[in-house]
């Protein structure tokens, strides 16, 4: 069994995740494909992840791919998380993950609605509400959630919870119905209101957004391809990493690994997996700096993160496991960053790196400040280190 050291894993990460200065992605679409999707729960992260990795990336270029050329799609994927993925990958993700997520959520929503007394038949209610919402959207061509709620009375119903408790609140049926329609591929998220940091999406019928429907793929074949792509970008990784990142069951991951004939390698402290033709050593690039956003696909790429995160998780992740903005040096996390109200990007280090590293990180912070410009970026999931930097 070949040994892949921690140093080589970091070299692979730096090169394959386009963090090395001589290994930048050529386009936003290439980046989304090669990283097997870009985390999009925080809309700004998609743009900031591209800025860190794509030569001469601009907001206009990214928006053109998202909303004009429509070569990438924003969708629910692995772990019921929002991703931006190229269309060929979108079909794989849908068959491997999203179809099962949609079915499970439809069952759960129906049960909760019945228990709350909204309806006796949650499945029928959701089907009727979805049919009415889709008809209203087709009539408008494009609409925001509030506009569809005005058109469809069912969507205005609310489910209340925690009455009398500090955490009491309500859940709009609009959110659930549109989630299901999107997860089932009947509608897609279009251009949001406001700037590129906004998340109030417009909705569009899928047939009018896509030139042609996404192909229907066999679920087992799609899961094998998804695992193959993950190992190509993130390998070596462990079975634990793969199960966590994909959201698949252990049996599904093992079947996918067998289908692609993945091979085991020895890691520092355990056993990892790589593709059968990917066991050659990877030369280490020159040390380089990167400022990656909250929920970046690299930071969130593995479950077992000690080899690139060290002991910094408690400061740079929130209590739900969401990564905040991170500072990277030579293939590992060394600190965090934030944008202040005046627009300046500031950072803090959790290790002593020396003058050369600080100079490189200073340059990246200045480059990021200039690129963001007048827009203000606030992570959706603040971490202890973010609050510390904010003072």
N, C-alpha and C positions, 0 to 999 in steps of 0.2 A: 504494500500500500504506500503510495507516494505521500510524502510529507509536504504540506503547504503551510509555511510559517505565517505568523501574524504579519510580519513585514511584507510578505508576498501578497497576502490578502489585501493589505492597504494599497499596495502597488496596483493590483487589479482594480480595486475600487476607484482609485484616482484616474486611471486611464479609461476604464469602461464607463465611468459615470461623468466623463468629460470635464474633470476638474483640473487636469494638467494643462498648462498653457499651450502645449503642442498637440493636444488631443481634444479640441473643442468640437462640438457638434456643428454640422453645416447648416442645419435648419431647425426650426421649432418642431416640425413634423418628425424629423429624424430623431430628435431628442425624445419625444413622447413615445416613439416606437422602441427605441433601444433601451429605455428605462422601464419598459413594460407599463407605461402610463405615468402620468403626473398627478400627484395628489391634488384634489381640487376642492376639498371641504372649505378651505380658506381661499377665496378666489385670487387674492394677491399672490399666493404662493406659486401659482402656475407661471405668472409673469416673472417673479423673482428667481424661480428655479431656472428659467430660460436665460435670464440675464447673466447668471453665474456660469453658463455653460455654452451658449450659442454665440458664435462670433458675430458681433454687430447686431445683436438682437434688439428689436424695438417693439414698443407697445403696438404700433401700427401693423408690424409684420405678424405678431401673434394674433391680433384681432382679425386680420385678414384670413388666417388659417381657420380660426374658430367660426367666424360669422359670414365671411364672404366666399372664400374658396370651399369652406366646409369640409376640409380634409381631415379634421379631427372632430371628435364628438365628446361632449360632457355627459357622463353617465354614471349610474351606480354600478360598482363592480366589487372587487375583492373586499371581504369583511363588511359589506354593506356601506362602503366608503365611496365618496365621489372621486372619479378620476377623469382626466382628459386623455383620450386615446385616439390613435389613427383609426380609420374606418376598418381596415383589415383586422386590427387587433380588437376593435369593438365587437365584431362578430364572434371572436373567440371568447372574449370575456363574457358576453351575453350567454353563450351556450354553456360555458364552464361554471359560471357563478350567478349571473343576474337572474336567469330564469328560475332557478331554485329559490333565490332570495324573494322574488316577486310572489311566488306561490306561497312561501312560508308567511310573508307579511300579509297577504290577502287573508289567509286563514286566521292569523292573529288579530287583525283588525276586525274581522267579522265576529270573532268571539268576544272581544272587548266591547263592541257595540251592543251585542246582545246582552251582555252582563250589565251594561250601563242603562239598559232599557230604551235605547234609541230605536231599536227594531227587534222583531222576533226572528228575522232571517237576515243576518248580517251579510251573507254571501250575495243574496238577491239585491239588497240595498246597495252594496258596493257596485254590483254590475250595472244597475240602473243609473246610479249616480255617474259612473264612468261613461256610460253611453250618452247621457245628457251633456256632460262636460265636453266630451269629444265633439258632439254635434255643435255645441256653442262655439267651440274653438274653430271648427271648420268654417262656420259661418263668418267669424271674424277674420280668419286667416292667421292672426297672431294676437295674443292677449296676455295680460298679466293676471295673476291669481285673483286679485280683487275684482277685475272685470268679469271673470268667469263666475265668481261667487254672486255677482249682481245678476247674471243671466240665469243661473241654476239654483233654485231655492234650496235644494238638498245640501248643496255645498256650504250653506250658511249655518247648518247645524253644528253645535259644539258639544264636545264631551268634557264634562267637568270632573276634576279629581281632587282629592285631599281637602275636602270641605272642612273648614275650621283649623287647618294646619298651616304652618308657616310656608310650606311648599305647595299650597293649593294653587290651582290654575285651570286652564282649559285647553283643549286641543281642537283646532279647526278641522272639519272634515275635508275642507279644500286641500289641505296639505296631504292627507292620506290618499285621497282619490288621485291627485296629480302625481304623487309618488308612484302609485301602482301603474297608471297609464304610461309613465316614463319608463319604469322598470320593465314593463311588458313590450316596450318598443313602439308604442302607438303615438307618443308625442316626444318632443325633444326640447331641451332648454336652449333658448335663443339668446340674443344680446340682452344684457342686464340694463337696468336703469343706472344712470350716473357714470362714474369712472370705472376703470378696470378693477377696482377693489370692491365693487358692488356685488350683491348676491340676490337682488330682487329680479329674478329671471323672467323674461318673456317666455311664452310657451307657443310652440308651433307644431301642427300635425306632422308626423314623421314623413309621410309621402311627399309633402311639399317642401321639406327641408333637404331630404336626401335625393340624389339623382336616381337611385335605385335602392330597393330594400336591402338590408343586411342579409347575407345568406344564412340559412338555417343550418347549423352544424350539429353533428353528433356530440353529445355531452362528453362521452369518454375521450373521444378524439380531441375535443377542445381542451379538456383538462390536461391531457398529455402535452399539447402544444403550449399551453400557458406555463406549465412547469418547465418545459424545455427552454422557453424564452427567459424565464426567471433565472434559471441556472446559467444561461449564457451571459446575463448581465450581472447577477449577484453571486454566482457560485465562486468558491465553494460556500455552501450553506448547509445547515443541518435540517433534519426532518422537522424539528421544532420550528425553525425559521419558516420553512415552506408551509407548514400547517397554519401558522399564525398569519403570514403575509397573504396567503390565498383565501383563508377562511374555509378551506375544504376539510373534509374529515380525514382521519388518518388512513382509512382504507382507500379513499379516493386518491390521496397523495401517493401512497405506496403503489397503487395500480398505475398511476401516471409515470412514476419513476421506472417501473418495470417496462412500461411500453416504450420509453425512450432509451432504455439501457444505460441509465446513469451509473456512475461508478463511485466507489468510496475513496476518500483520501483522508490522511491523518492530519488533524488540526492540533494546534496547541491546546491540549486539554480535552480533546474529543475527536469525533469522526464527522467528516463532512461529505458532501456530494458534489460532483461536477459532471458535466457532459462527457461522454466517452472519448471525444476528440479534443478535449480541453484540459489536458493534464501537463502541458508544457509550461516551464517557468515563465513568468512575466517579468521583464526587467523593470526595476524601480525608476520612476521619473525623478527629475529634480524636485526638491521640496517646493511646495507652492501653497498659497493661501486661497481660501474661498469663504464667502459669507453666504450661507444657505438659509432659506426662509423656514418659517414654521411649517411643520408637516412635510418637509422636503422628502422626496422619494428615496434619497440615499439615507438620510437619518432614520427614516421609518422602514428601511428595507429589510431589516433582520429583527428577529425577536431576541436572540442572544447577541448582545451588542458590546460586551466588555472589550472586545478586540479593537474597536474604534471609538468607544465612548468612555471606557475606563470607569471611574467612580463618579462621573459627572451627571448621571441620570437624575439624581435627586434635585439638582439645581436647574436642569435644562428641559425637564419634562414635567407636565402637570400631573395631578394625582390620577387622572384617567388614562395616562400613557400617551398624551399628545406632545409631540416635540415642539419646542419653541425655536426661534431663530438661533442658529449655531455658527460659531467660527471654527473653521477647519485649517489644519496645518499638516502637511505631509501625510494625508490619508487618515487623519483622526480628528476627533472633536476636542478642541482646547478651550472653548469659551462660548460666549453668547453675544448678541448684538441687539440693538433696537434703534428706532428712529425717534428722535425727540420732537417736541411740538414745533420747534423752529425749522425742522427738516433735516438737521444734522444726524448722520448715522454714527452712533457711538458703540463701542464694544468693551467687553471686559474679558480678561483671560483667567483661567483657572489653573494655569501652569506657567512656570517661568521658561520662556522659549528663547530668549536672547534677542539681540538687536536686529539681526537679519529678518527673523520671523515677524517681529513687530513692524518693521518697515514695509514688508510685503502686505501685512494685514491693514496697515494704515492706508496703503495705496488702494486696496480693495474697498475699504470703507469710503474713501473719497470718490472712487468710481461709482459706487452704488448710490451715494448721496446725489451725485450729478445726474444719474440716470433716472432716479425717482422724481427729481424735480419738485414741483409744487404739490404733488400728491402726498398724503399722509397714510402710512401703513401701520395699522395696529393689529397685532396677532389676535385671533379669535380666542385663543386658549393661553392666557398669560401664565408664565412659569415663575418660580421663585427668583430666578436670576433676572428675568425681565423686570420684575418689581424692584429688585435691588438696583438695577441700572437706572430705573426711572427716578429713584431717590424717594 
